[in-house]
């Protein structure tokens, strides 16, 4: 929320990503930026992967957006990331609106 309060809407996703990286560091939140996430099909690891904007505490996928409205496809994207990586929690954060919007997305493993 601090990043959105300070910058407001209108920047590119990469600007918010860098600001959030600074904030995570200041708060000593363990994270990896643009981490390659392995994808599983059943118990088999696939050759393909995706890059999460952030992986925090080695278990929370953070996906950033800068759109005026979050379409269902963005929620599905995070849910698919969770299922494919066998992670339990994703947070979709949208910096593109006057008020910060975010949604917790759960994967019942």
N, CA, C and O atoms as CSV, one atom per row, in Angstrom:
chain,resi,resn,atom,element,x,y,z
A,1,UNK,N,N,0.830,-1.194,0.000
A,1,UNK,CA,C,0.000,0.000,0.000
A,1,UNK,C,C,0.872,1.253,0.000
A,1,UNK,O,O,0.525,2.269,-0.603
A,2,UNK,N,N,2.003,1.162,0.683
A,2,UNK,CA,C,2.891,2.321,0.739
A,2,UNK,C,C,3.393,2.702,-0.650
A,2,UNK,O,O,3.473,3.886,-0.979
A,3,UNK,N,N,3.730,1.706,-1.465
A,3,UNK,CA,C,4.221,1.975,-2.823
A,3,UNK,C,C,3.152,2.692,-3.628
A,3,UNK,O,O,3.449,3.673,-4.311
A,4,UNK,N,N,1.917,2.222,-3.560
A,4,UNK,CA,C,0.831,2.852,-4.314
A,4,UNK,C,C,0.541,4.250,-3.781
A,4,UNK,O,O,0.293,5.174,-4.555
A,5,UNK,N,N,0.572,4.405,-2.468
A,5,UNK,CA,C,0.321,5.730,-1.877
A,5,UNK,C,C,1.353,6.752,-2.337
A,5,UNK,O,O,1.025,7.910,-2.595
A,6,UNK,N,N,2.593,6.314,-2.434
A,6,UNK,CA,C,3.658,7.234,-2.810
A,6,UNK,C,C,3.702,7.512,-4.310
A,6,UNK,O,O,3.915,8.654,-4.718
A,7,UNK,N,N,3.506,6.487,-5.134
A,7,UNK,CA,C,3.614,6.662,-6.582
A,7,UNK,C,C,2.287,6.940,-7.271
A,7,UNK,O,O,2.251,7.619,-8.297
A,8,UNK,N,N,1.194,6.421,-6.716
A,8,UNK,CA,C,-0.102,6.553,-7.375
A,8,UNK,C,C,-0.165,5.671,-8.610
A,8,UNK,O,O,0.798,4.967,-8.915
A,9,UNK,N,N,-1.291,5.697,-9.329
A,9,UNK,CA,C,-1.427,4.887,-10.542
A,9,UNK,C,C,-0.735,5.558,-11.727
A,9,UNK,O,O,-0.411,6.744,-11.675
A,10,UNK,N,N,-0.512,4.794,-12.792
A,10,UNK,CA,C,-0.044,5.392,-14.040
A,10,UNK,C,C,1.341,4.998,-14.502
A,10,UNK,O,O,1.695,5.258,-15.652
A,11,UNK,N,N,2.139,4.377,-13.644
A,11,UNK,CA,C,3.475,3.949,-14.059
A,11,UNK,C,C,3.435,2.561,-14.686
A,11,UNK,O,O,2.435,1.850,-14.592
A,12,UNK,N,N,4.522,2.196,-15.315
A,12,UNK,CA,C,4.669,0.846,-15.840
A,12,UNK,C,C,4.840,-0.138,-14.689
A,12,UNK,O,O,5.261,0.233,-13.593
A,13,UNK,N,N,4.510,-1.386,-14.953
A,13,UNK,CA,C,4.635,-2.433,-13.941
A,13,UNK,C,C,6.056,-2.503,-13.385
A,13,UNK,O,O,6.241,-2.731,-12.189
A,14,UNK,N,N,7.054,-2.311,-14.237
A,14,UNK,CA,C,8.450,-2.403,-13.812
A,14,UNK,C,C,8.813,-1.360,-12.751
A,14,UNK,O,O,9.673,-1.618,-11.908
A,15,UNK,N,N,8.179,-0.203,-12.780
A,15,UNK,CA,C,8.425,0.829,-11.771
A,15,UNK,C,C,7.908,0.364,-10.411
A,15,UNK,O,O,8.600,0.488,-9.401
A,16,UNK,N,N,6.699,-0.166,-10.394
A,16,UNK,CA,C,6.137,-0.665,-9.139
A,16,UNK,C,C,6.929,-1.865,-8.631
A,16,UNK,O,O,7.108,-2.038,-7.425
A,17,UNK,N,N,7.397,-2.683,-9.551
A,17,UNK,CA,C,8.181,-3.852,-9.156
A,17,UNK,C,C,9.469,-3.413,-8.453
A,17,UNK,O,O,9.840,-3.985,-7.428
A,18,UNK,N,N,10.141,-2.419,-8.990
A,18,UNK,CA,C,11.377,-1.936,-8.368
A,18,UNK,C,C,11.093,-1.282,-7.014
A,18,UNK,O,O,11.836,-1.491,-6.055
A,19,UNK,N,N,10.032,-0.502,-6.936
A,19,UNK,CA,C,9.670,0.138,-5.670
A,19,UNK,C,C,9.292,-0.907,-4.625
A,19,UNK,O,O,9.676,-0.793,-3.461
A,20,UNK,N,N,8.547,-1.916,-5.037
A,20,UNK,CA,C,8.148,-2.980,-4.119
A,20,UNK,C,C,9.364,-3.789,-3.667
A,20,UNK,O,O,9.438,-4.216,-2.515
A,21,UNK,N,N,10.301,-3.994,-4.566
A,21,UNK,CA,C,11.554,-4.670,-4.202
A,21,UNK,C,C,12.265,-3.889,-3.093
A,21,UNK,O,O,12.755,-4.484,-2.133
A,22,UNK,N,N,12.323,-2.578,-3.220
A,22,UNK,CA,C,12.932,-1.743,-2.179
A,22,UNK,C,C,12.180,-1.860,-0.861
A,22,UNK,O,O,12.785,-1.941,0.208
A,23,UNK,N,N,10.865,-1.867,-0.950
A,23,UNK,CA,C,10.041,-1.963,0.255
A,23,UNK,C,C,10.222,-3.315,0.940
A,23,UNK,O,O,10.341,-3.375,2.164
A,24,UNK,N,N,10.243,-4.396,0.167
A,24,UNK,CA,C,10.488,-5.724,0.740
A,24,UNK,C,C,11.837,-5.760,1.452
A,24,UNK,O,O,11.953,-6.322,2.542
A,25,UNK,N,N,12.860,-5.159,0.835
A,25,UNK,CA,C,14.192,-5.126,1.448
A,25,UNK,C,C,14.175,-4.327,2.749
A,25,UNK,O,O,14.738,-4.757,3.756
A,26,UNK,N,N,13.532,-3.173,2.723
A,26,UNK,CA,C,13.443,-2.336,3.927
A,26,UNK,C,C,12.751,-3.058,5.072
A,26,UNK,O,O,13.125,-2.897,6.234
A,27,UNK,N,N,11.739,-3.853,4.740
A,27,UNK,CA,C,10.977,-4.579,5.761
A,27,UNK,C,C,11.558,-5.958,6.069
A,27,UNK,O,O,11.011,-6.713,6.872
A,28,UNK,N,N,12.685,-6.271,5.410
A,28,UNK,CA,C,13.360,-7.561,5.596
A,28,UNK,C,C,12.445,-8.747,5.281
A,28,UNK,O,O,12.471,-9.769,5.967
A,29,UNK,N,N,11.639,-8.589,4.232
A,29,UNK,CA,C,10.789,-9.672,3.748
A,29,UNK,C,C,11.615,-10.472,2.747
A,29,UNK,O,O,12.074,-9.918,1.747
A,30,UNK,N,N,11.809,-11.764,2.998
A,30,UNK,CA,C,12.590,-12.556,2.047
A,30,UNK,C,C,11.837,-12.718,0.724
A,30,UNK,O,O,10.665,-13.094,0.707
A,31,UNK,N,N,12.529,-12.427,-0.384
A,31,UNK,CA,C,11.884,-12.502,-1.691
A,31,UNK,C,C,12.900,-12.826,-2.770
A,31,UNK,O,O,14.105,-12.634,-2.607
A,32,UNK,N,N,12.377,-13.318,-3.866
A,32,UNK,CA,C,13.145,-13.475,-5.099
A,32,UNK,C,C,12.334,-12.779,-6.178
A,32,UNK,O,O,11.135,-13.020,-6.318
A,33,UNK,N,N,12.986,-11.925,-6.932
A,33,UNK,CA,C,12.317,-11.175,-7.995
A,33,UNK,C,C,12.460,-11.927,-9.316
A,33,UNK,O,O,13.524,-12.467,-9.621
A,34,UNK,N,N,11.379,-11.957,-10.094
A,34,UNK,CA,C,11.346,-12.600,-11.413
A,34,UNK,C,C,11.952,-13.999,-11.365
A,34,UNK,O,O,12.802,-14.362,-12.179
A,35,UNK,N,N,11.496,-14.758,-10.400
A,35,UNK,CA,C,12.008,-16.110,-10.198
A,35,UNK,C,C,11.386,-17.072,-11.208
A,35,UNK,O,O,10.188,-17.018,-11.484
A,36,UNK,N,N,12.223,-17.952,-11.752
A,36,UNK,CA,C,11.717,-18.998,-12.644
A,36,UNK,C,C,11.027,-20.048,-11.785
A,36,UNK,O,O,11.644,-20.641,-10.900
A,37,UNK,N,N,9.754,-20.272,-12.050
A,37,UNK,CA,C,8.964,-21.232,-11.289
A,37,UNK,C,C,8.776,-22.499,-12.117
A,37,UNK,O,O,8.334,-22.453,-13.264
A,38,UNK,N,N,9.117,-23.611,-11.517
A,38,UNK,CA,C,8.945,-24.892,-12.187
A,38,UNK,C,C,7.466,-25.246,-12.254
A,38,UNK,O,O,6.695,-24.919,-11.351
A,39,UNK,N,N,7.085,-25.912,-13.323
A,39,UNK,CA,C,5.695,-26.316,-13.526
A,39,UNK,C,C,5.635,-27.834,-13.508
A,39,UNK,O,O,6.474,-28.516,-14.098
A,40,UNK,N,N,4.639,-28.341,-12.826
A,40,UNK,CA,C,4.466,-29.786,-12.713
A,40,UNK,C,C,3.187,-30.235,-13.406
A,40,UNK,O,O,2.168,-29.545,-13.381
A,41,UNK,N,N,3.265,-31.385,-14.011
A,41,UNK,CA,C,2.100,-32.067,-14.550
A,41,UNK,C,C,2.024,-33.372,-13.777
A,41,UNK,O,O,2.792,-34.299,-14.031
A,42,UNK,N,N,1.088,-33.440,-12.828
A,42,UNK,CA,C,1.086,-34.560,-11.889
A,42,UNK,C,C,2.329,-34.450,-11.030
A,42,UNK,O,O,2.564,-33.415,-10.407
A,43,UNK,N,N,3.119,-35.495,-10.989
A,43,UNK,CA,C,4.363,-35.465,-10.224
A,43,UNK,C,C,5.583,-35.186,-11.089
A,43,UNK,O,O,6.710,-35.174,-10.592
A,44,UNK,N,N,5.362,-34.961,-12.385
A,44,UNK,CA,C,6.475,-34.767,-13.308
A,44,UNK,C,C,6.742,-33.284,-13.550
A,44,UNK,O,O,5.831,-32.520,-13.869
A,45,UNK,N,N,8.017,-32.887,-13.391
A,45,UNK,CA,C,8.414,-31.511,-13.668
A,45,UNK,C,C,8.528,-31.327,-15.173
A,45,UNK,O,O,9.176,-32.122,-15.855
A,46,UNK,N,N,7.901,-30.282,-15.688
A,46,UNK,CA,C,7.960,-29.983,-17.118
A,46,UNK,C,C,9.191,-29.142,-17.438
A,46,UNK,O,O,9.793,-28.540,-16.548
A,47,UNK,N,N,9.562,-29.106,-18.725
A,47,UNK,CA,C,10.695,-28.286,-19.157
A,47,UNK,C,C,10.326,-26.809,-19.170
A,47,UNK,O,O,11.188,-25.951,-18.979
A,48,UNK,N,N,9.066,-26.512,-19.391
A,48,UNK,CA,C,8.599,-25.128,-19.424
A,48,UNK,C,C,8.540,-24.560,-17.996
A,48,UNK,O,O,8.460,-25.309,-17.022
A,49,UNK,N,N,8.578,-23.263,-17.896
A,49,UNK,CA,C,8.508,-22.578,-16.611
A,49,UNK,C,C,7.843,-21.222,-16.834
A,49,UNK,O,O,7.624,-20.810,-17.973
A,50,UNK,N,N,7.532,-20.549,-15.764
A,50,UNK,CA,C,7.071,-19.171,-15.877
A,50,UNK,C,C,7.856,-18.338,-14.892
A,50,UNK,O,O,8.489,-18.876,-13.984
A,51,UNK,N,N,7.821,-17.027,-15.062
A,51,UNK,CA,C,8.523,-16.131,-14.154
A,51,UNK,C,C,7.496,-15.397,-13.303
A,51,UNK,O,O,6.661,-14.651,-13.817
A,52,UNK,N,N,7.568,-15.616,-12.017
A,52,UNK,CA,C,6.708,-14.877,-11.093
A,52,UNK,C,C,7.350,-13.513,-10.838
A,52,UNK,O,O,8.575,-13.402,-10.780
A,53,UNK,N,N,6.528,-12.485,-10.688
A,53,UNK,CA,C,7.081,-11.169,-10.361
A,53,UNK,C,C,7.885,-11.253,-9.062
A,53,UNK,O,O,9.004,-10.747,-8.977
A,54,UNK,N,N,7.297,-11.902,-8.054
A,54,UNK,CA,C,7.997,-12.127,-6.790
A,54,UNK,C,C,7.577,-13.468,-6.203
A,54,UNK,O,O,6.445,-13.917,-6.379
A,55,UNK,N,N,8.494,-14.082,-5.517
A,55,UNK,CA,C,8.190,-15.209,-4.649
A,55,UNK,C,C,8.685,-14.799,-3.271
A,55,UNK,O,O,9.882,-14.596,-3.071
A,56,UNK,N,N,7.759,-14.677,-2.318
A,56,UNK,CA,C,8.103,-14.241,-0.965
A,56,UNK,C,C,8.016,-15.421,0.003
A,56,UNK,O,O,7.131,-16.270,-0.102
A,57,UNK,N,N,8.939,-15.450,0.928
A,57,UNK,CA,C,8.997,-16.515,1.940
A,57,UNK,C,C,9.053,-17.901,1.299
A,57,UNK,O,O,8.688,-18.890,1.935
A,58,UNK,N,N,9.500,-17.980,0.065
A,58,UNK,CA,C,9.608,-19.229,-0.683
A,58,UNK,C,C,8.273,-19.944,-0.856
A,58,UNK,O,O,8.240,-21.141,-1.140
A,59,UNK,N,N,7.160,-19.204,-0.682
A,59,UNK,CA,C,5.871,-19.872,-0.823
A,59,UNK,C,C,4.727,-18.992,-1.311
A,59,UNK,O,O,3.673,-19.524,-1.663
A,60,UNK,N,N,4.883,-17.687,-1.348
A,60,UNK,CA,C,3.794,-16.796,-1.763
A,60,UNK,C,C,4.156,-16.169,-3.108
A,60,UNK,O,O,5.152,-15.454,-3.220
A,61,UNK,N,N,3.342,-16.443,-4.122
A,61,UNK,CA,C,3.545,-15.870,-5.452
A,61,UNK,C,C,2.853,-14.508,-5.499
A,61,UNK,O,O,1.661,-14.394,-5.211
A,62,UNK,N,N,3.614,-13.484,-5.864
A,62,UNK,CA,C,3.069,-12.129,-6.003
A,62,UNK,C,C,3.100,-11.773,-7.483
A,62,UNK,O,O,4.159,-11.780,-8.111
A,63,UNK,N,N,1.945,-11.464,-8.030
A,63,UNK,CA,C,1.827,-11.086,-9.440
A,63,UNK,C,C,1.331,-9.646,-9.510
A,63,UNK,O,O,0.286,-9.318,-8.946
A,64,UNK,N,N,2.074,-8.794,-10.197
A,64,UNK,CA,C,1.736,-7.373,-10.301
A,64,UNK,C,C,1.061,-7.067,-11.632
A,64,UNK,O,O,1.391,-7.653,-12.663
A,65,UNK,N,N,0.116,-6.144,-11.590
A,65,UNK,CA,C,-0.574,-5.660,-12.790
A,65,UNK,C,C,-0.713,-4.151,-12.700
A,65,UNK,O,O,-0.673,-3.579,-11.610
A,66,UNK,N,N,-0.875,-3.515,-13.840
A,66,UNK,CA,C,-1.143,-2.073,-13.899
A,66,UNK,C,C,-2.257,-1.834,-14.912
A,66,UNK,O,O,-2.033,-1.249,-15.971
A,67,UNK,N,N,-3.445,-2.288,-14.578
A,67,UNK,CA,C,-4.589,-2.193,-15.473
A,67,UNK,C,C,-5.727,-1.445,-14.782
A,67,UNK,O,O,-5.771,-1.362,-13.555
A,68,UNK,N,N,-6.641,-0.904,-15.576
A,68,UNK,CA,C,-7.761,-0.163,-14.992
A,68,UNK,C,C,-8.821,-1.094,-14.408
A,68,UNK,O,O,-9.623,-0.686,-13.567
A,69,UNK,N,N,-8.816,-2.346,-14.860
A,69,UNK,CA,C,-9.780,-3.337,-14.393
A,69,UNK,C,C,-9.112,-4.703,-14.510
A,69,UNK,O,O,-8.492,-5.002,-15.531
A,70,UNK,N,N,-9.230,-5.528,-13.486
A,70,UNK,CA,C,-8.623,-6.856,-13.534
A,70,UNK,C,C,-9.621,-7.834,-14.156
A,70,UNK,O,O,-10.647,-8.147,-13.553
A,71,UNK,N,N,-9.318,-8.310,-15.354
A,71,UNK,CA,C,-10.214,-9.287,-15.989
A,71,UNK,C,C,-10.035,-10.668,-15.355
A,71,UNK,O,O,-9.002,-10.941,-14.745
A,72,UNK,N,N,-11.027,-11.528,-15.496
A,72,UNK,CA,C,-10.939,-12.879,-14.921
A,72,UNK,C,C,-9.694,-13.655,-15.357
A,72,UNK,O,O,-9.214,-14.510,-14.613
A,73,UNK,N,N,-9.171,-13.375,-16.535
A,73,UNK,CA,C,-7.983,-14.087,-17.024
A,73,UNK,C,C,-6.777,-13.885,-16.109
A,73,UNK,O,O,-5.952,-14.788,-15.979
A,74,UNK,N,N,-6.659,-12.721,-15.475
A,74,UNK,CA,C,-5.532,-12.476,-14.563
A,74,UNK,C,C,-5.669,-13.308,-13.287
A,74,UNK,O,O,-4.677,-13.810,-12.759
A,75,UNK,N,N,-6.897,-13.453,-12.797
A,75,UNK,CA,C,-7.118,-14.317,-11.635
A,75,UNK,C,C,-6.792,-15.763,-11.996
A,75,UNK,O,O,-6.157,-16.481,-11.224
A,76,UNK,N,N,-7.233,-16.176,-13.172
A,76,UNK,CA,C,-6.965,-17.545,-13.635
A,76,UNK,C,C,-5.470,-17.780,-13.804
A,76,UNK,O,O,-4.976,-18.871,-13.517
A,77,UNK,N,N,-4.753,-16.775,-14.264
A,77,UNK,CA,C,-3.306,-16.886,-14.433
A,77,UNK,C,C,-2.635,-17.224,-13.103
A,77,UNK,O,O,-1.819,-18.144,-13.032
A,78,UNK,N,N,-2.975,-16.486,-12.058
A,78,UNK,CA,C,-2.369,-16.730,-10.746
A,78,UNK,C,C,-2.791,-18.090,-10.207
A,78,UNK,O,O,-1.970,-18.818,-9.649
A,79,UNK,N,N,-4.053,-18.436,-10.367
A,79,UNK,CA,C,-4.533,-19.747,-9.913
A,79,UNK,C,C,-3.777,-20.864,-10.632
A,79,UNK,O,O,-3.382,-21.845,-10.002
A,80,UNK,N,N,-3.574,-20.726,-11.937
A,80,UNK,CA,C,-2.822,-21.726,-12.695
A,80,UNK,C,C,-1.382,-21.819,-12.205
A,80,UNK,O,O,-0.838,-22.918,-12.103
A,81,UNK,N,N,-0.758,-20.685,-11.900
A,81,UNK,CA,C,0.599,-20.688,-11.350
A,81,UNK,C,C,0.646,-21.486,-10.056
A,81,UNK,O,O,1.565,-22.274,-9.832
A,82,UNK,N,N,-0.352,-21.275,-9.209
A,82,UNK,CA,C,-0.388,-21.977,-7.918
A,82,UNK,C,C,-0.544,-23.480,-8.111
A,82,UNK,O,O,0.171,-24.268,-7.492
A,83,UNK,N,N,-1.466,-23.868,-8.956
A,83,UNK,CA,C,-1.704,-25.294,-9.197
A,83,UNK,C,C,-0.462,-25.943,-9.803
A,83,UNK,O,O,-0.040,-27.013,-9.363
A,84,UNK,N,N,0.119,-25.300,-10.808
A,84,UNK,CA,C,1.257,-25.875,-11.513
A,84,UNK,C,C,2.511,-25.982,-10.652
A,84,UNK,O,O,3.336,-26.871,-10.858
A,85,UNK,N,N,2.654,-25.070,-9.681
A,85,UNK,CA,C,3.856,-25.067,-8.840
A,85,UNK,C,C,3.619,-25.696,-7.470
A,85,UNK,O,O,4.541,-25.841,-6.667
A,86,UNK,N,N,2.365,-26.066,-7.221
A,86,UNK,CA,C,1.973,-26.661,-5.938
A,86,UNK,C,C,2.185,-25.702,-4.762
A,86,UNK,O,O,2.448,-26.132,-3.639
A,87,UNK,N,N,2.067,-24.404,-5.034
A,87,UNK,CA,C,2.101,-23.390,-3.975
A,87,UNK,C,C,0.675,-23.152,-3.508
A,87,UNK,O,O,-0.277,-23.413,-4.243
A,88,UNK,N,N,0.530,-22.657,-2.283
A,88,UNK,CA,C,-0.809,-22.485,-1.712
A,88,UNK,C,C,-1.390,-21.087,-1.831
A,88,UNK,O,O,-2.610,-20.934,-1.875
A,89,UNK,N,N,-0.535,-20.049,-1.884
A,89,UNK,CA,C,-1.053,-18.681,-1.829
A,89,UNK,C,C,-0.437,-17.808,-2.906
A,89,UNK,O,O,0.778,-17.790,-3.100
A,90,UNK,N,N,-1.302,-17.084,-3.601
A,90,UNK,CA,C,-0.881,-16.072,-4.562
A,90,UNK,C,C,-1.591,-14.770,-4.239
A,90,UNK,O,O,-2.714,-14.768,-3.734
A,91,UNK,N,N,-0.931,-13.672,-4.534
A,91,UNK,CA,C,-1.551,-12.359,-4.340
A,91,UNK,C,C,-1.414,-11.585,-5.648
A,91,UNK,O,O,-0.312,-11.342,-6.139
A,92,UNK,N,N,-2.551,-11.214,-6.186
A,92,UNK,CA,C,-2.613,-10.418,-7.408
A,92,UNK,C,C,-2.784,-8.963,-6.979
A,92,UNK,O,O,-3.775,-8.610,-6.340
A,93,UNK,N,N,-1.816,-8.126,-7.332
A,93,UNK,CA,C,-1.813,-6.724,-6.906
A,93,UNK,C,C,-1.917,-5.842,-8.141
A,93,UNK,O,O,-1.131,-5.980,-9.079
A,94,UNK,N,N,-2.889,-4.936,-8.140
A,94,UNK,CA,C,-3.094,-4.035,-9.270
A,94,UNK,C,C,-2.811,-2.597,-8.857
A,94,UNK,O,O,-3.504,-2.031,-8.011
A,95,UNK,N,N,-1.779,-2.015,-9.469
A,95,UNK,CA,C,-1.405,-0.629,-9.198
A,95,UNK,C,C,-2.051,0.351,-10.181
A,95,UNK,O,O,-1.786,1.551,-10.111
A,96,UNK,N,N,-2.887,-0.136,-11.087
A,96,UNK,CA,C,-3.414,0.702,-12.155
A,96,UNK,C,C,-4.687,1.462,-11.845
A,96,UNK,O,O,-5.242,2.109,-12.733
A,97,UNK,N,N,-5.165,1.404,-10.619
A,97,UNK,CA,C,-6.411,2.085,-10.245
A,97,UNK,C,C,-6.119,3.152,-9.185
A,97,UNK,O,O,-5.096,3.081,-8.503
A,98,UNK,N,N,-7.012,4.141,-9.044
A,98,UNK,CA,C,-6.778,5.195,-8.051
A,98,UNK,C,C,-6.574,4.651,-6.623
A,98,UNK,O,O,-5.786,5.204,-5.855
A,99,UNK,N,N,-7.280,3.578,-6.277
A,99,UNK,CA,C,-7.062,2.893,-5.003
A,99,UNK,C,C,-6.425,1.548,-5.305
A,99,UNK,O,O,-6.841,0.851,-6.230
A,100,UNK,N,N,-5.418,1.186,-4.527
A,100,UNK,CA,C,-4.755,-0.094,-4.730
A,100,UNK,C,C,-5.763,-1.222,-4.598
A,100,UNK,O,O,-6.557,-1.242,-3.658
A,101,UNK,N,N,-5.735,-2.158,-5.533
A,101,UNK,CA,C,-6.600,-3.333,-5.439
A,101,UNK,C,C,-5.715,-4.572,-5.411
A,101,UNK,O,O,-4.697,-4.648,-6.099
A,102,UNK,N,N,-6.126,-5.528,-4.607
A,102,UNK,CA,C,-5.388,-6.779,-4.521
A,102,UNK,C,C,-6.353,-7.893,-4.155
A,102,UNK,O,O,-7.429,-7.656,-3.606
A,103,UNK,N,N,-5.944,-9.102,-4.468
A,103,UNK,CA,C,-6.797,-10.261,-4.216
A,103,UNK,C,C,-5.910,-11.429,-3.831
A,103,UNK,O,O,-4.949,-11.749,-4.531
A,104,UNK,N,N,-6.237,-12.060,-2.717
A,104,UNK,CA,C,-5.577,-13.300,-2.315
A,104,UNK,C,C,-6.213,-14.444,-3.078
A,104,UNK,O,O,-7.438,-14.527,-3.176
A,105,UNK,N,N,-5.401,-15.310,-3.610
A,105,UNK,CA,C,-5.892,-16.455,-4.367
A,105,UNK,C,C,-5.294,-17.697,-3.724
A,105,UNK,O,O,-4.077,-17.807,-3.571
A,106,UNK,N,N,-6.157,-18.623,-3.352
A,106,UNK,CA,C,-5.722,-19.833,-2.648
A,106,UNK,C,C,-5.746,-21.047,-3.548
A,106,UNK,O,O,-6.575,-21.160,-4.451
A,107,UNK,N,N,-4.831,-21.943,-3.290
A,107,UNK,CA,C,-4.785,-23.231,-3.957
A,107,UNK,C,C,-4.829,-24.277,-2.854
A,107,UNK,O,O,-3.857,-24.456,-2.120
A,108,UNK,N,N,-5.929,-24.949,-2.741
A,108,UNK,CA,C,-6.084,-25.984,-1.711
A,108,UNK,C,C,-5.331,-27.228,-2.177
A,108,UNK,O,O,-5.850,-28.032,-2.950
A,109,UNK,N,N,-4.113,-27.366,-1.698
A,109,UNK,CA,C,-3.245,-28.485,-2.105
A,109,UNK,C,C,-3.649,-29.757,-1.396
A,109,UNK,O,O,-3.037,-30.803,-1.609
